[in-house]
């Protein structure tokens, strides 16, 4: 879970997740949305892969990235549970 929250702490990574929410994209297509180098985008994608926030699949010469909704749902569930316990005055 620590890797997930570390990955989510970066605004660029959150923006990449928003893009992947719309559709699966290659690294190049993701990079087209940012004013940074492709190696920097690759670094962000690797961090997100390590945290299991994104999945990658090779299609020909490209690697296509997709959102791993299971991990995001798990993180949201943890946050909701944490918040719910705090409301009880514990």
C-alpha positions, -999 to +999 in steps of 0.1 A: +000+000+000+029+024+007+041+021-030+005+030-041+003+061-020+038+072-029+029+068-066-003+088-061+015+116-043+029+130-076+007+153-096+021+140-129+013+105-120-023+114-110-027+131-144-014+100-162-040+080-143-067+104-155-056+099-191-056+061-186-091+063-171-103+075-205-085+048-226-054+026-228-023+045-242+012+039-253+041+057-235+045+080-265+008+089-264+011+096-227+042+117-233+024+138-259+002+153-230+032+166-210+061+191-214+088+167-202+112+142-217+101+107-226+126+092-201+109+112-173+075+098-184+090+063-185+102+069-149+067+079-138+052+048-156+078+025-139+069+039-104+032+033-112+039-002-125+059-010-093+028+002-073+006-019-096-015+011-105-009+004-142-006-027-163+015-029-195+011-051-225+034-053-255+016-049-288+041-050-317+066-023-312+046-005-285+039-010-249+003-002-241-005+010-205-039+005-189-053+014-155-053-013-128-086-005-112-083-032-086-054-016-068-071+018-070-103+004-055-083-013-027-066+020-019-099+039-019-114+012+003-086+015+028-090+053+029-128+050+033-123+025+061-097+047+078-120+077+075-150+058+088-131+047+119-121+083+127-157+094+126-166+072+154-144+092+178-117+066+182 
